[in-house]
Amino acid sequence: MAVDQAKPGATAAGAESAEALGAGLEAVGYLPSDTVSLVSYLAIQMGKPVLVEGPAGVGKTELAKALARHTGRELVRLQCYEGLDEAKALYEWNYKKQLLRIQTGAAGDGQATDQWDSVSDNIFSEEFLLERPLLHAIASSDPVVLLIDEIDRTAHEFEALLLEILSDFQVSIPELGRIEARTHPIVLLTSNDSRELTEALKRRCLYLWLDYPAPERELEIVRLHVPELDEQVAKRLVEIVRMVRELDVKKPPSIAESIDWARTLLLLGAKQIDRETFEQTLSIIVKHRTDLDLVAERVGVKLADRGAGPAGA
């Protein structure tokens, strides 16, 4: 079964230019850099997937969500994990429904062969097909944003499964034939860079590296999401988060955790971040037991000395 494939380059709403797309993303709560806006714009115009790599918690998944909100598209998310296979990612047959159809069509009057020929023709039809995220994104009549999240958690064999989809936006099902995209999805693949991805996969994608933002940019992000927080407290928060990230911790604080900490300080009515406030709320940004001790000792000592600012500590 093949349908007319949407042409790449069809302009999505609010994506007439990189600047317009950046403004649109900011309007829905995502503060993109110029590079993020440009690569996202090119992906839409060129009909190319984007491979977004970077450490955990820098906004890779949130970018896909923001694109969906801004363009008004459904977000179709495939969360990757070790052992993910075709049946969970692409499609599988509804075996129980097929069996029921065979049983109801069975003949007891010596015409079993004719009945089986009739039944076997229609149990492999769309009625008996269970769509998983990849097929749903391809077969959807409305344009979607397809997020393939943490692709580096899967095996190389799964990347091979994606090549046809990412190259031609189509899926081949032996029993049905080729299913081509009705509309052109915006596709983002995210990776925490835990393993090297294949060259074949990278060749089919535009590339975007996201890292922890500069302090000035992170302050803008915090202010965007928690505008009620005192300006000086917000600045101090960003400085402290940066100090924590520079330590040898198992998990550096993500941008989302910076925002959570800002909301926590606002709820507590904190007028400053002294050592007591820091230690009380430390678990908002530090999530490993050994990291708690390290951060409390190294950063807490600096906060105890009010005369020493973060830059000079």
TIMAR-63691 format. One record per residue (C-alpha): residue number from 1; residue in three letters; x negated, y negated, z. Coordinates in steps of 0.1 Angstrom, whole numbers, plus 5000, padded with zeros to 4 digits. Each point is the difference from the previous one (the first is absolute). Example, Ala and Ser with C-alpha at 12.3 -4.5 7.8 and 13.67 -1.06 7.14 Angstrom:
BEGIN
{rec 1; 'ALA'; {4877; 5045; 5078}}
{rec 2; 'SER'; {4986; 4966; 4993}}
This chain:
BEGIN
{rec 1; 'MET'; {5000; 5000; 5000}}
{rec 2; 'ALA'; {4984; 4967; 4989}}
{rec 3; 'VAL'; {5013; 4965; 5003}}
{rec 4; 'ASP'; {4988; 4968; 4986}}
{rec 5; 'GLN'; {4970; 4987; 5018}}
{rec 6; 'ALA'; {4999; 4965; 5013}}
{rec 7; 'LYS'; {4974; 4978; 4984}}
{rec 8; 'PRO'; {4971; 4989; 5022}}
{rec 9; 'GLY'; {4997; 4963; 5006}}
{rec 10; 'ALA'; {5036; 4993; 5006}}
{rec 11; 'THR'; {4998; 4971; 5025}}
{rec 12; 'ALA'; {5014; 5008; 5034}}
{rec 13; 'ALA'; {5021; 4973; 5018}}
{rec 14; 'GLY'; {4977; 4975; 5016}}
{rec 15; 'ALA'; {4969; 5013; 4982}}
{rec 16; 'GLU'; {4997; 4975; 4971}}
{rec 17; 'SER'; {4965; 4991; 5011}}
{rec 18; 'ALA'; {4975; 5010; 5027}}
{rec 19; 'GLU'; {5008; 4968; 5019}}
{rec 20; 'ALA'; {5037; 5006; 4999}}
{rec 21; 'LEU'; {4995; 5036; 5012}}
{rec 22; 'GLY'; {4978; 4988; 5028}}
{rec 23; 'ALA'; {5025; 4974; 5011}}
{rec 24; 'GLY'; {5028; 5027; 4999}}
{rec 25; 'LEU'; {4980; 5024; 5021}}
{rec 26; 'GLU'; {4993; 4972; 5026}}
{rec 27; 'ALA'; {5037; 4992; 5001}}
{rec 28; 'VAL'; {5008; 5036; 5011}}
{rec 29; 'GLY'; {4974; 5000; 5027}}
{rec 30; 'TYR'; {4968; 5013; 4983}}
{rec 31; 'LEU'; {4971; 4975; 4996}}
{rec 32; 'PRO'; {4980; 5012; 4970}}
{rec 33; 'SER'; {4966; 4988; 4989}}
{rec 34; 'ASP'; {4995; 4987; 4965}}
{rec 35; 'THR'; {4985; 5034; 4990}}
{rec 36; 'VAL'; {5030; 5019; 5014}}
{rec 37; 'SER'; {5024; 4978; 4981}}
{rec 38; 'LEU'; {4980; 5003; 4967}}
{rec 39; 'VAL'; {4996; 5037; 5001}}
{rec 40; 'SER'; {5037; 5005; 5009}}
{rec 41; 'TYR'; {5010; 4977; 4972}}
{rec 42; 'LEU'; {4978; 5019; 4975}}
{rec 43; 'ALA'; {5013; 5033; 5011}}
{rec 44; 'ILE'; {5036; 4989; 4993}}
{rec 45; 'GLN'; {4991; 4984; 4966}}
{rec 46; 'MET'; {4978; 5029; 4988}}
{rec 47; 'GLY'; {5021; 5028; 5014}}
{rec 48; 'LYS'; {4970; 5014; 5019}}
{rec 49; 'PRO'; {4999; 5016; 5035}}
{rec 50; 'VAL'; {4979; 4983; 5027}}
{rec 51; 'LEU'; {4976; 5020; 5022}}
{rec 52; 'VAL'; {4998; 4980; 5033}}
{rec 53; 'GLU'; {4971; 5011; 5022}}
{rec 54; 'GLY'; {4988; 4987; 5033}}
{rec 55; 'PRO'; {4999; 5008; 5038}}
{rec 56; 'ALA'; {5032; 5010; 5018}}
{rec 57; 'GLY'; {5022; 4971; 5010}}
{rec 58; 'VAL'; {4990; 4973; 4975}}
{rec 59; 'GLY'; {5034; 4998; 4983}}
{rec 60; 'LYS'; {4998; 5025; 4972}}
{rec 61; 'THR'; {5034; 5016; 5006}}
{rec 62; 'GLU'; {5015; 4966; 5009}}
{rec 63; 'LEU'; {4991; 4987; 4966}}
{rec 64; 'ALA'; {5022; 5026; 4983}}
{rec 65; 'LYS'; {5028; 4992; 5024}}
{rec 66; 'ALA'; {4996; 4963; 4993}}
{rec 67; 'LEU'; {5001; 5006; 4962}}
{rec 68; 'ALA'; {5032; 5020; 5005}}
{rec 69; 'ARG'; {5016; 4972; 5021}}
{rec 70; 'HIS'; {4989; 4973; 4976}}
{rec 71; 'THR'; {5011; 5017; 4968}}
{rec 72; 'GLY'; {5032; 5014; 5014}}
{rec 73; 'ARG'; {4989; 5036; 4991}}
{rec 74; 'GLU'; {5005; 5031; 5020}}
{rec 75; 'LEU'; {4969; 5012; 5017}}
{rec 76; 'VAL'; {4993; 5037; 4993}}
{rec 77; 'ARG'; {4973; 5013; 5024}}
{rec 78; 'LEU'; {4981; 5032; 4998}}
{rec 79; 'GLN'; {4980; 5005; 5032}}
{rec 80; 'CYS'; {4970; 5022; 4992}}
{rec 81; 'TYR'; {4986; 5026; 5023}}
{rec 82; 'GLU'; {4977; 5031; 4998}}
{rec 83; 'GLY'; {5018; 5028; 4982}}
{rec 84; 'LEU'; {5025; 4978; 4981}}
{rec 85; 'ASP'; {5011; 5018; 4969}}
{rec 86; 'GLU'; {5022; 4996; 4969}}
{rec 87; 'ALA'; {5032; 5012; 5018}}
{rec 88; 'LYS'; {4997; 4973; 5026}}
{rec 89; 'ALA'; {4988; 4972; 4978}}
{rec 90; 'LEU'; {5016; 5006; 4966}}
{rec 91; 'TYR'; {5030; 5024; 4999}}
{rec 92; 'GLU'; {5012; 5034; 5009}}
{rec 93; 'TRP'; {5030; 5021; 4991}}
{rec 94; 'ASN'; {5029; 5004; 5023}}
{rec 95; 'TYR'; {4997; 5038; 5003}}
{rec 96; 'LYS'; {5030; 5004; 5023}}
{rec 97; 'LYS'; {5023; 4982; 4976}}
{rec 98; 'GLN'; {4985; 5020; 4971}}
{rec 99; 'LEU'; {5007; 5033; 5018}}
{rec 100; 'LEU'; {5035; 4989; 5008}}
{rec 101; 'ARG'; {5006; 4992; 4963}}
{rec 102; 'ILE'; {4986; 5034; 4990}}
{rec 103; 'GLN'; {5022; 5018; 5025}}
{rec 104; 'THR'; {5032; 4982; 4989}}
{rec 105; 'GLY'; {4992; 5007; 4964}}
{rec 106; 'ALA'; {4991; 5037; 5005}}
{rec 107; 'ALA'; {5022; 5024; 4980}}
{rec 108; 'GLY'; {5012; 5033; 5012}}
{rec 109; 'ASP'; {5016; 5012; 4968}}
{rec 110; 'GLY'; {4970; 5012; 4980}}
{rec 111; 'GLN'; {4992; 4965; 4985}}
{rec 112; 'ALA'; {4972; 4992; 5024}}
{rec 113; 'THR'; {4975; 4993; 4973}}
{rec 114; 'ASP'; {5022; 4975; 4982}}
{rec 115; 'GLN'; {5009; 4983; 5033}}
{rec 116; 'TRP'; {4963; 4998; 5010}}
{rec 117; 'ASP'; {4991; 4984; 4967}}
{rec 118; 'SER'; {5026; 4974; 5006}}
{rec 119; 'VAL'; {4991; 4993; 5037}}
{rec 120; 'SER'; {4962; 4999; 4994}}
{rec 121; 'ASP'; {5005; 4972; 4974}}
{rec 122; 'ASN'; {5016; 4976; 5025}}
{rec 123; 'ILE'; {4983; 5008; 5034}}
{rec 124; 'PHE'; {4969; 4982; 4987}}
{rec 125; 'SER'; {5018; 4967; 4995}}
{rec 126; 'GLU'; {5000; 4966; 5017}}
{rec 127; 'GLU'; {5028; 5011; 5022}}
{rec 128; 'PHE'; {4977; 5025; 5018}}
{rec 129; 'LEU'; {4969; 4977; 5001}}
{rec 130; 'LEU'; {4989; 4985; 5033}}
{rec 131; 'GLU'; {4982; 4967; 4993}}
{rec 132; 'ARG'; {4970; 4992; 5022}}
{rec 133; 'PRO'; {4985; 4964; 5001}}
{rec 134; 'LEU'; {4979; 5002; 4968}}
{rec 135; 'LEU'; {5028; 5013; 4978}}
{rec 136; 'HIS'; {5025; 4977; 5016}}
{rec 137; 'ALA'; {4978; 4970; 4991}}
{rec 138; 'ILE'; {4997; 5012; 4964}}
{rec 139; 'ALA'; {5036; 5009; 4995}}
{rec 140; 'SER'; {5016; 4970; 5018}}
{rec 141; 'SER'; {5022; 4979; 4978}}
{rec 142; 'ASP'; {4990; 4969; 5020}}
{rec 143; 'PRO'; {4964; 4988; 5002}}
{rec 144; 'VAL'; {4982; 5010; 5032}}
{rec 145; 'VAL'; {4967; 4995; 5019}}
{rec 146; 'LEU'; {4983; 5033; 5004}}
{rec 147; 'LEU'; {4976; 5002; 5030}}
{rec 148; 'ILE'; {4977; 5031; 5001}}
{rec 149; 'ASP'; {4987; 4994; 5035}}
{rec 150; 'GLU'; {4966; 5013; 5012}}
{rec 151; 'ILE'; {4991; 5020; 4968}}
{rec 152; 'ASP'; {4966; 5008; 5015}}
{rec 153; 'ARG'; {5017; 5024; 5025}}
{rec 154; 'THR'; {5009; 5024; 4971}}
{rec 155; 'ALA'; {4978; 5025; 4981}}
{rec 156; 'HIS'; {4985; 4993; 4966}}
{rec 157; 'GLU'; {5026; 5024; 4985}}
{rec 158; 'PHE'; {5028; 4976; 5009}}
{rec 159; 'GLU'; {4982; 4971; 4983}}
{rec 160; 'ALA'; {5001; 5021; 4968}}
{rec 161; 'LEU'; {5038; 5003; 5004}}
{rec 162; 'LEU'; {5002; 4962; 5000}}
{rec 163; 'LEU'; {4981; 4994; 4967}}
{rec 164; 'GLU'; {5029; 5005; 4977}}
{rec 165; 'ILE'; {5023; 4978; 5021}}
{rec 166; 'LEU'; {4974; 4972; 5003}}
{rec 167; 'SER'; {4990; 5001; 4963}}
{rec 168; 'ASP'; {5033; 5003; 4982}}
{rec 169; 'PHE'; {5026; 4996; 5028}}
{rec 170; 'GLN'; {5015; 5034; 4992}}
{rec 171; 'VAL'; {5005; 5034; 5015}}
{rec 172; 'SER'; {5000; 5033; 4982}}
{rec 173; 'ILE'; {5024; 5027; 5015}}
{rec 174; 'PRO'; {4997; 5033; 4982}}
{rec 175; 'GLU'; {5037; 5008; 5002}}
{rec 176; 'LEU'; {5012; 4966; 4989}}
{rec 177; 'GLY'; {4973; 4984; 4979}}
{rec 178; 'ARG'; {4985; 4966; 5003}}
{rec 179; 'ILE'; {5016; 4973; 5022}}
{rec 180; 'GLU'; {4988; 4965; 4992}}
{rec 181; 'ALA'; {5005; 4969; 5021}}
{rec 182; 'ARG'; {5032; 4982; 4995}}
{rec 183; 'THR'; {4985; 4969; 5015}}
{rec 184; 'HIS'; {4964; 4991; 5007}}
{rec 185; 'PRO'; {4991; 5004; 5037}}
{rec 186; 'ILE'; {4975; 4979; 5018}}
{rec 187; 'VAL'; {4976; 5026; 5014}}
{rec 188; 'LEU'; {4976; 4995; 5029}}
{rec 189; 'LEU'; {4977; 5027; 5013}}
{rec 190; 'THR'; {4984; 4994; 5034}}
{rec 191; 'SER'; {4968; 5015; 5014}}
{rec 192; 'ASN'; {4982; 4996; 5033}}
{rec 193; 'ASP'; {4968; 5009; 4981}}
{rec 194; 'SER'; {4996; 5032; 5020}}
{rec 195; 'ARG'; {4988; 5019; 4969}}
{rec 196; 'GLU'; {4990; 4992; 4965}}
{rec 197; 'LEU'; {5028; 5002; 4975}}
{rec 198; 'THR'; {4995; 5015; 4965}}
{rec 199; 'GLU'; {4989; 4978; 4971}}
{rec 200; 'ALA'; {5030; 5012; 4980}}
{rec 201; 'LEU'; {5024; 4985; 5025}}
{rec 202; 'LYS'; {4980; 4968; 5004}}
{rec 203; 'ARG'; {4998; 4995; 4962}}
{rec 204; 'ARG'; {5038; 4998; 4998}}
{rec 205; 'CYS'; {5003; 4973; 5027}}
{rec 206; 'LEU'; {4992; 4964; 5006}}
{rec 207; 'TYR'; {4979; 4997; 5032}}
{rec 208; 'LEU'; {5005; 4979; 5031}}
{rec 209; 'TRP'; {4978; 5000; 5031}}
{rec 210; 'LEU'; {5016; 4986; 5032}}
{rec 211; 'ASP'; {4979; 4993; 5030}}
{rec 212; 'TYR'; {5007; 4984; 5033}}
{rec 213; 'PRO'; {5007; 4963; 4993}}
{rec 214; 'ALA'; {4978; 4971; 5010}}
{rec 215; 'PRO'; {5010; 4984; 5033}}
{rec 216; 'GLU'; {5016; 4970; 4983}}
{rec 217; 'ARG'; {5021; 5023; 4978}}
{rec 218; 'GLU'; {5010; 5022; 5030}}
{rec 219; 'LEU'; {5010; 4970; 5019}}
{rec 220; 'GLU'; {5023; 4990; 4972}}
{rec 221; 'ILE'; {5015; 5035; 5000}}
{rec 222; 'VAL'; {5006; 4999; 5038}}
{rec 223; 'ARG'; {5015; 4965; 4997}}
{rec 224; 'LEU'; {5023; 5012; 4971}}
{rec 225; 'HIS'; {5014; 5028; 5021}}
{rec 226; 'VAL'; {4999; 4984; 5035}}
{rec 227; 'PRO'; {5004; 4963; 4994}}
{rec 228; 'GLU'; {5011; 4993; 5036}}
{rec 229; 'LEU'; {4967; 5011; 5015}}
{rec 230; 'ASP'; {4978; 4972; 5013}}
{rec 231; 'GLU'; {4974; 4989; 4974}}
{rec 232; 'GLN'; {4971; 5004; 5024}}
{rec 233; 'VAL'; {5011; 5034; 5012}}
{rec 234; 'ALA'; {5004; 5011; 4964}}
{rec 235; 'LYS'; {4964; 4989; 4992}}
{rec 236; 'ARG'; {4987; 5017; 5031}}
{rec 237; 'LEU'; {5018; 5032; 4991}}
{rec 238; 'VAL'; {4984; 5001; 4966}}
{rec 239; 'GLU'; {4966; 4994; 5014}}
{rec 240; 'ILE'; {5003; 5028; 5026}}
{rec 241; 'VAL'; {5014; 5024; 4974}}
{rec 242; 'ARG'; {4969; 4992; 4978}}
{rec 243; 'MET'; {4977; 5008; 5030}}
{rec 244; 'VAL'; {5018; 5033; 5006}}
{rec 245; 'ARG'; {4996; 5010; 4963}}
{rec 246; 'GLU'; {4963; 4993; 5002}}
{rec 247; 'LEU'; {4996; 5026; 5028}}
{rec 248; 'ASP'; {4994; 5037; 4992}}
{rec 249; 'VAL'; {5036; 5010; 5007}}
{rec 250; 'LYS'; {5018; 5030; 4985}}
{rec 251; 'LYS'; {5028; 4980; 4987}}
{rec 252; 'PRO'; {4996; 4962; 4994}}
{rec 253; 'PRO'; {5032; 4980; 5006}}
{rec 254; 'SER'; {5021; 4997; 4969}}
{rec 255; 'ILE'; {5017; 4968; 4988}}
{rec 256; 'ALA'; {5034; 5014; 5011}}
{rec 257; 'GLU'; {4985; 5005; 5035}}
{rec 258; 'SER'; {4988; 4964; 5000}}
{rec 259; 'ILE'; {5036; 4990; 4993}}
{rec 260; 'ASP'; {5013; 5023; 5027}}
{rec 261; 'TRP'; {4976; 4985; 5025}}
{rec 262; 'ALA'; {5011; 4965; 4990}}
{rec 263; 'ARG'; {5037; 5010; 5006}}
{rec 264; 'THR'; {4990; 5015; 5033}}
{rec 265; 'LEU'; {4983; 4968; 5012}}
{rec 266; 'LEU'; {5030; 4980; 4989}}
{rec 267; 'LEU'; {5024; 5022; 5020}}
{rec 268; 'LEU'; {4977; 4997; 5031}}
{rec 269; 'GLY'; {4999; 4963; 4996}}
{rec 270; 'ALA'; {4962; 5000; 5000}}
{rec 271; 'LYS'; {4984; 4966; 4999}}
{rec 272; 'GLN'; {4965; 5014; 4995}}
{rec 273; 'ILE'; {4982; 5033; 4997}}
{rec 274; 'ASP'; {4979; 5004; 5031}}
{rec 275; 'ARG'; {4985; 5032; 5012}}
{rec 276; 'GLU'; {5030; 5011; 5020}}
{rec 277; 'THR'; {5024; 4994; 4971}}
{rec 278; 'PHE'; {4976; 5018; 4976}}
{rec 279; 'GLU'; {4997; 5031; 5022}}
{rec 280; 'GLN'; {5038; 5002; 5006}}
{rec 281; 'THR'; {5007; 4999; 4963}}
{rec 282; 'LEU'; {4969; 5018; 4987}}
{rec 283; 'SER'; {5020; 5031; 4990}}
{rec 284; 'ILE'; {5018; 4981; 4973}}
{rec 285; 'ILE'; {4969; 4997; 4979}}
{rec 286; 'VAL'; {4978; 5029; 5013}}
{rec 287; 'LYS'; {5014; 5036; 4995}}
{rec 288; 'HIS'; {4972; 5023; 5012}}
{rec 289; 'ARG'; {4992; 5008; 5037}}
{rec 290; 'THR'; {4962; 4996; 4995}}
{rec 291; 'ASP'; {5006; 4968; 4980}}
{rec 292; 'LEU'; {5020; 4985; 5029}}
{rec 293; 'ASP'; {4970; 5003; 5023}}
{rec 294; 'LEU'; {4975; 4987; 4974}}
{rec 295; 'VAL'; {5021; 4970; 4991}}
{rec 296; 'ALA'; {5010; 4991; 5035}}
{rec 297; 'GLU'; {4963; 5000; 5010}}
{rec 298; 'ARG'; {4986; 4982; 4970}}
{rec 299; 'VAL'; {5027; 4975; 4992}}
{rec 300; 'GLY'; {5015; 4996; 5035}}
{rec 301; 'VAL'; {4966; 4989; 5013}}
{rec 302; 'LYS'; {4998; 4973; 4974}}
{rec 303; 'LEU'; {5035; 4988; 5008}}
{rec 304; 'ALA'; {4992; 4998; 5037}}
{rec 305; 'ASP'; {4973; 4974; 4992}}
{rec 306; 'ARG'; {5023; 4971; 4990}}
{rec 307; 'GLY'; {4970; 4979; 4990}}
{rec 308; 'ALA'; {4990; 5025; 4972}}
{rec 309; 'GLY'; {5020; 4998; 4968}}
{rec 310; 'PRO'; {5003; 5030; 4977}}
{rec 311; 'ALA'; {4974; 4985; 4975}}
{rec 312; 'GLY'; {4974; 4996; 5027}}
{rec 313; 'ALA'; {5007; 5031; 5019}}
